[in-house]
Amino acid sequence: MRVVFMGTPDFSVPALDALVRAGHEVVCAYTQPPRPAGRGKKPRPSPVQARAEELGIEVRHPVSLKGEEAQAEFAALNAEIAVVVAYGLILPQPVLDAPARGCLNIHASLLPRWRGAAPIQRAIMAGDTETGICIMQMEAGLDTGPVLLREATPIAPTDTAADLHDRLAGMGGRLIADALGRIDDLRPAPQPEAGVTYAAKIDKAEARIDWTRAAAHVARHINALSPFPGAWCMAGDERLKLLRAAAGPGEGAPGAVIGAGVVACGDGAVELMEIQREGKRPLPTAEALRGRALPDRLD
């Protein structure tokens, strides 16, 4: 098929690769413009731009698709279908209508649960036992379109957002290639009205850990925010980043360090499995604590 691909972060790249491997003609890749990054704040192309250029695919990065000129340029590509995954721009109706078969979105949840910006993180925070990928026909609403394909994957108690990100990205690539390969045989299923939830964008203000919460909540919060923005607490004068945790039994005042890497919570305790000390790289907690134990209390 003649495809326009629209995506930006690392999560989108496996889908682009899958479409190319499947033999589709990706005529253009739309992505977010290069952003300042690194110490020199030099503009850095998105992962999708970098990969598309490696594949010899034309890249466009308009700041908006609301203008008539941008919409006309999109329509002139004469695409049969557009594939969208974590693109970062709202698609106006003329863009949605331009491809002959419309626009398909790869969404990282089991819709209608966790529509919106941060479905991976919110699923972990909420204690969901599974999540998945949906291939959805796009319409004007936020992740409201009918679903063509879905596949679930379990969420383990110590899975982080990074773990799920990588697993779901691969699933998304496989499912979108499957969907395009048998597009004429798929029957879109409207999303049920019951069970709708919204995955609000992660705010950095959420990242500080509240040890008075139950251990299960604290562990999920740590895992959901790993690696970005990263849950954190204060260990004396040091800001400590917490990257993986498991909930378990334990007693003590909230925030009290009651074992090697074990911290008491409002109910139970969490084992800190991976942390990042200031100025250091992420490490398993036992390795990070060699020669420098945690203080008696974390705040």
KENU-492581 format. One record per residue (C-alpha): residue number from 1; x, y, z. Coordinates in Angstrom, 2 decimals, decimal comma, always signed. Layout:
# KENU-492581
REC:seq:X:Y:Z
REC:NUM:X:Y:Z $
...
This chain:
# KENU-492581
REC:seq:X:Y:Z
REC:1:+0,00:+0,00:+0,00 $
REC:2:+0,98:+3,63:-0,47 $
REC:3:+1,46:+4,84:+3,12 $
REC:4:+2,12:+8,11:+4,91 $
REC:5:+3,75:+7,47:+8,29 $
REC:6:+3,26:+9,92:+11,16 $
REC:7:+5,23:+9,46:+14,38 $
REC:8:+7,96:+11,02:+16,50 $
REC:9:+9,57:+9,13:+19,44 $
REC:10:+11,42:+5,82:+19,77 $
REC:11:+8,06:+4,10:+20,33 $
REC:12:+7,10:+4,84:+16,71 $
REC:13:+10,22:+3,44:+15,02 $
REC:14:+9,37:-0,30:+15,15 $
REC:15:+6,11:+0,42:+13,32 $
REC:16:+7,96:+2,30:+10,56 $
REC:17:+10,41:-0,57:+10,22 $
REC:18:+7,58:-3,12:+10,13 $
REC:19:+5,81:-1,30:+7,30 $
REC:20:+9,00:-1,17:+5,24 $
REC:21:+9,75:-4,85:+5,89 $
REC:22:+6,21:-5,76:+4,81 $
REC:23:+6,87:-4,15:+1,44 $
REC:24:+4,60:-1,11:+1,75 $
REC:25:+5,59:+2,09:-0,04 $
REC:26:+6,14:+4,67:+2,70 $
REC:27:+6,00:+7,82:+0,61 $
REC:28:+6,62:+10,29:+3,42 $
REC:29:+7,25:+10,40:+7,17 $
REC:30:+5,73:+13,22:+9,18 $
REC:31:+7,34:+13,93:+12,53 $
REC:32:+7,90:+16,68:+15,08 $
REC:33:+10,56:+19,28:+14,21 $
REC:34:+14,09:+18,86:+15,61 $
REC:35:+14,34:+20,02:+19,23 $
REC:36:+17,30:+21,46:+21,14 $
REC:37:+19,04:+18,68:+23,04 $
REC:38:+22,27:+17,88:+24,83 $
REC:39:+24,70:+20,25:+26,47 $
REC:40:+25,05:+22,40:+23,37 $
REC:41:+21,28:+22,57:+22,85 $
REC:42:+21,76:+21,83:+19,17 $
REC:43:+18,61:+20,83:+17,26 $
REC:44:+18,27:+17,05:+17,31 $
REC:45:+16,02:+15,22:+14,85 $
REC:46:+13,36:+12,93:+16,26 $
REC:47:+14,00:+9,17:+16,27 $
REC:48:+11,48:+8,80:+13,44 $
REC:49:+13,25:+11,43:+11,33 $
REC:50:+16,61:+9,77:+11,90 $
REC:51:+15,29:+6,33:+10,97 $
REC:52:+13,30:+7,57:+7,96 $
REC:53:+16,36:+9,31:+6,57 $
REC:54:+18,37:+6,09:+6,98 $
REC:55:+15,67:+4,33:+4,96 $
REC:56:+15,66:+7,01:+2,26 $
REC:57:+12,13:+8,19:+3,07 $
REC:58:+11,15:+11,84:+2,61 $
REC:59:+10,64:+13,60:+5,95 $
REC:60:+8,37:+16,52:+6,74 $
REC:61:+8,04:+18,24:+10,11 $
REC:62:+5,44:+21,02:+9,95 $
REC:63:+4,69:+22,82:+13,20 $
REC:64:+0,97:+22,54:+12,44 $
REC:65:-1,40:+20,83:+10,03 $
REC:66:-4,19:+23,37:+10,45 $
REC:67:-3,26:+25,54:+7,45 $
REC:68:-4,65:+24,99:+3,97 $
REC:69:-1,18:+24,78:+2,43 $
REC:70:-0,02:+22,02:+4,80 $
REC:71:-3,25:+20,12:+4,22 $
REC:72:-2,94:+20,43:+0,44 $
REC:73:+0,65:+19,15:+0,58 $
REC:74:-0,51:+16,18:+2,63 $
REC:75:-3,37:+15,39:+0,23 $
REC:76:-1,03:+15,66:-2,78 $
REC:77:+0,83:+12,57:-1,55 $
REC:78:-2,18:+10,51:-2,71 $
REC:79:-1,75:+8,01:+0,09 $
REC:80:-4,01:+4,99:+0,39 $
REC:81:-3,67:+5,11:+4,16 $
REC:82:-1,86:+6,98:+6,94 $
REC:83:-0,37:+5,20:+9,94 $
REC:84:-0,10:+7,33:+13,06 $
REC:85:+1,74:+6,44:+16,28 $
REC:86:+2,72:+8,97:+18,95 $
REC:87:+2,95:+11,76:+16,38 $
REC:88:+2,28:+14,69:+18,70 $
REC:89:+0,01:+16,85:+16,54 $
REC:90:-3,77:+16,84:+16,29 $
REC:91:-4,92:+15,83:+12,81 $
REC:92:-7,61:+18,16:+11,42 $
REC:93:-10,54:+16,59:+9,59 $
REC:94:-9,16:+17,38:+6,09 $
REC:95:-6,03:+15,41:+6,97 $
REC:96:-8,05:+12,52:+8,40 $
REC:97:-10,11:+12,44:+5,22 $
REC:98:-7,26:+12,72:+2,70 $
REC:99:-6,02:+9,10:+2,47 $
REC:100:-8,38:+6,83:+0,53 $
REC:101:-8,65:+4,40:+3,47 $
REC:102:-8,33:+7,00:+6,21 $
REC:103:-5,86:+7,06:+9,09 $
REC:104:-4,99:+4,20:+11,45 $
REC:105:-3,58:+4,84:+14,92 $
REC:106:-1,45:+2,50:+17,01 $
REC:107:-2,54:+3,09:+20,61 $
REC:108:-0,77:+1,60:+23,64 $
REC:109:-3,77:+0,49:+25,70 $
REC:110:-6,82:-1,74:+25,55 $
REC:111:-9,35:+0,87:+24,51 $
REC:112:-11,59:+2,38:+25,76 $
REC:113:-9,39:+2,17:+28,88 $
REC:114:-6,64:+4,78:+28,96 $
REC:115:-7,39:+7,05:+26,06 $
REC:116:-4,98:+9,98:+25,95 $
REC:117:-1,35:+10,90:+26,38 $
REC:118:+0,18:+8,52:+28,94 $
REC:119:-1,54:+5,12:+28,74 $
REC:120:+1,53:+3,06:+29,65 $
REC:121:+2,31:+4,97:+32,83 $
REC:122:-1,31:+5,24:+33,97 $
REC:123:-1,94:+1,53:+33,50 $
REC:124:+0,98:+0,71:+35,82 $
REC:125:-0,02:+3,35:+38,37 $
REC:126:-3,56:+2,01:+38,52 $
REC:127:-2,40:-1,52:+39,19 $
REC:128:-3,78:-2,93:+35,93 $
REC:129:-2,78:-6,54:+35,39 $
REC:130:-2,73:-6,21:+31,60 $
REC:131:-2,50:-3,68:+28,83 $
REC:132:-1,99:-3,98:+25,11 $
REC:133:-2,11:-2,48:+21,65 $
REC:134:-5,13:-1,37:+19,64 $
REC:135:-5,12:-0,57:+15,94 $
REC:136:-7,84:+2,05:+15,65 $
REC:137:-9,48:+4,02:+12,88 $
REC:138:-8,94:+7,69:+13,65 $
REC:139:-11,73:+10,22:+13,96 $
REC:140:-12,04:+13,70:+15,43 $
REC:141:-12,44:+12,54:+19,06 $
REC:142:-9,53:+11,67:+21,37 $
REC:143:-8,85:+7,97:+20,76 $
REC:144:-12,56:+7,31:+20,22 $
REC:145:-12,48:+5,53:+16,85 $
REC:146:-13,47:+1,93:+16,15 $
REC:147:-10,86:-0,78:+16,75 $
REC:148:-9,66:-3,13:+14,00 $
REC:149:-7,19:-5,24:+15,98 $
REC:150:-6,21:-5,60:+19,62 $
REC:151:-3,72:-7,71:+21,52 $
REC:152:-3,12:-7,88:+25,28 $
REC:153:+0,05:-8,37:+27,30 $
REC:154:+0,35:-8,90:+31,08 $
REC:155:+1,84:-6,28:+33,40 $
REC:156:+4,17:-7,90:+35,93 $
REC:157:+4,41:-6,39:+39,44 $
REC:158:+7,90:-5,02:+38,75 $
REC:159:+7,40:-3,99:+35,12 $
REC:160:+8,48:-0,40:+34,52 $
REC:161:+7,19:+1,99:+31,90 $
REC:162:+10,40:+1,31:+29,96 $
REC:163:+9,72:-2,44:+29,98 $
REC:164:+6,18:-2,00:+28,69 $
REC:165:+7,24:+0,70:+26,22 $
REC:166:+9,63:-1,64:+24,45 $
REC:167:+7,26:-4,61:+24,50 $
REC:168:+4,31:-2,60:+23,20 $
REC:169:+6,36:-0,85:+20,53 $
REC:170:+7,27:-4,22:+19,05 $
REC:171:+3,68:-5,41:+19,29 $
REC:172:+2,47:-2,26:+17,57 $
REC:173:+4,78:-2,81:+14,62 $
REC:174:+3,67:-6,40:+14,22 $
REC:175:-0,04:-5,58:+14,52 $
REC:176:-0,01:-2,66:+12,07 $
REC:177:+1,72:-4,81:+9,46 $
REC:178:-0,91:-7,49:+10,08 $
REC:179:-3,73:-4,94:+9,81 $
REC:180:-2,55:-3,55:+6,49 $
REC:181:-1,94:-7,02:+5,16 $
REC:182:-5,59:-7,99:+5,58 $
REC:183:-7,29:-4,60:+5,68 $
REC:184:-10,21:-5,76:+3,50 $
REC:185:-11,06:-8,58:+5,92 $
REC:186:-11,09:-6,56:+9,14 $
REC:187:-14,33:-5,28:+10,63 $
REC:188:-13,97:-2,19:+12,81 $
REC:189:-15,59:-2,65:+16,25 $
REC:190:-17,00:+0,49:+17,92 $
REC:191:-15,58:+1,11:+21,36 $
REC:192:-18,02:+0,40:+24,20 $
REC:193:-19,27:+3,37:+26,18 $
REC:194:-18,58:+1,59:+29,49 $
REC:195:-15,05:+1,52:+30,85 $
REC:196:-13,73:+4,76:+29,38 $
REC:197:-10,76:+6,22:+31,27 $
REC:198:-8,32:+8,98:+30,35 $
REC:199:-4,55:+8,84:+30,72 $
REC:200:-3,56:+12,39:+31,62 $
REC:201:-0,10:+13,56:+30,64 $
REC:202:+2,54:+12,93:+33,30 $
REC:203:+3,36:+16,02:+35,32 $
REC:204:+6,82:+16,28:+36,86 $
REC:205:+5,12:+17,43:+40,06 $
REC:206:+3,86:+13,84:+40,47 $
REC:207:+7,37:+12,44:+40,71 $
REC:208:+8,18:+12,94:+44,40 $
REC:209:+7,35:+9,85:+46,42 $
REC:210:+4,95:+10,01:+49,39 $
REC:211:+6,06:+7,29:+51,77 $
REC:212:+2,82:+7,54:+53,77 $
REC:213:+1,00:+5,79:+50,93 $
REC:214:+0,62:+2,01:+50,87 $
REC:215:+3,62:+0,06:+49,59 $
REC:216:+1,71:-1,27:+46,58 $
REC:217:+0,89:+2,29:+45,51 $
REC:218:+4,46:+3,51:+46,04 $
REC:219:+5,99:+0,63:+44,06 $
REC:220:+3,61:+1,15:+41,16 $
REC:221:+4,33:+4,88:+41,18 $
REC:222:+8,08:+4,27:+41,02 $
REC:223:+7,76:+1,74:+38,21 $
REC:224:+5,33:+3,87:+36,21 $
REC:225:+7,66:+6,88:+36,16 $
REC:226:+10,77:+4,91:+35,20 $
REC:227:+12,83:+6,08:+33,43 $
REC:228:+11,12:+9,44:+32,81 $
REC:229:+10,63:+11,70:+34,61 $
REC:230:+11,78:+9,32:+37,35 $
REC:231:+10,28:+9,09:+40,82 $
REC:232:+12,52:+10,60:+43,46 $
REC:233:+13,01:+11,31:+47,15 $
REC:234:+15,60:+12,97:+49,34 $
REC:235:+18,27:+10,84:+51,01 $
REC:236:+19,70:+13,41:+53,38 $
REC:237:+21,05:+16,14:+51,10 $
REC:238:+21,04:+13,86:+48,06 $
REC:239:+18,22:+13,67:+45,54 $
REC:240:+17,75:+9,97:+44,86 $
REC:241:+16,07:+8,72:+41,69 $
REC:242:+14,06:+5,52:+42,11 $
REC:243:+13,77:+3,33:+39,00 $
REC:244:+12,34:-0,06:+40,00 $
REC:245:+10,62:-1,32:+43,13 $
REC:246:+8,62:-4,21:+44,55 $
REC:247:+6,04:-4,06:+47,32 $
REC:248:+6,20:-6,42:+50,29 $
REC:249:+5,68:-6,73:+54,04 $
REC:250:+7,49:-4,53:+56,52 $
REC:251:+6,91:-2,24:+59,47 $
REC:252:+8,29:+1,13:+60,40 $
REC:253:+7,63:+4,83:+60,23 $
REC:254:+6,93:+5,91:+56,65 $
REC:255:+10,24:+6,62:+54,94 $
REC:256:+12,31:+4,67:+57,47 $
REC:257:+15,03:+2,51:+55,91 $
REC:258:+14,41:-0,87:+57,57 $
REC:259:+16,78:-2,99:+55,50 $
REC:260:+19,28:-2,79:+52,67 $
REC:261:+17,26:-0,86:+50,12 $
REC:262:+13,98:-1,56:+51,93 $
REC:263:+11,84:+1,42:+52,93 $
REC:264:+8,76:+1,41:+55,17 $
REC:265:+5,54:+2,89:+53,82 $
REC:266:+2,17:+3,72:+55,30 $
REC:267:+1,28:+0,06:+54,90 $
REC:268:+4,02:-2,46:+54,17 $
REC:269:+7,38:-1,65:+52,62 $
REC:270:+9,05:-1,38:+49,24 $
REC:271:+12,28:-2,94:+48,09 $
REC:272:+14,19:-0,50:+45,91 $
REC:273:+15,58:-2,71:+43,16 $
REC:274:+17,23:-0,07:+40,99 $
REC:275:+18,22:+3,50:+41,84 $
REC:276:+20,29:+6,36:+40,49 $
REC:277:+22,41:+8,43:+42,83 $
REC:278:+23,21:+12,04:+42,00 $
REC:279:+25,84:+12,27:+39,27 $
REC:280:+25,86:+8,52:+38,76 $
REC:281:+24,34:+6,10:+36,27 $
REC:282:+21,36:+3,83:+37,11 $
REC:283:+22,44:+0,73:+39,03 $
REC:284:+20,95:-2,22:+40,90 $
REC:285:+20,46:-0,95:+44,42 $
REC:286:+22,94:-3,35:+46,05 $
REC:287:+25,66:-2,10:+43,72 $
REC:288:+24,70:+1,55:+44,14 $
REC:289:+24,93:+1,25:+47,94 $
REC:290:+28,42:-0,27:+48,08 $
REC:291:+30,53:+1,91:+50,32 $
REC:292:+27,72:+4,39:+50,88 $
REC:293:+24,57:+3,23:+52,62 $
REC:294:+21,31:+5,10:+52,67 $
REC:295:+20,51:+7,28:+55,69 $
REC:296:+18,08:+6,00:+58,28 $
REC:297:+15,20:+7,87:+56,65 $
REC:298:+14,16:+8,96:+53,16 $
REC:299:+11,98:+12,03:+52,66 $
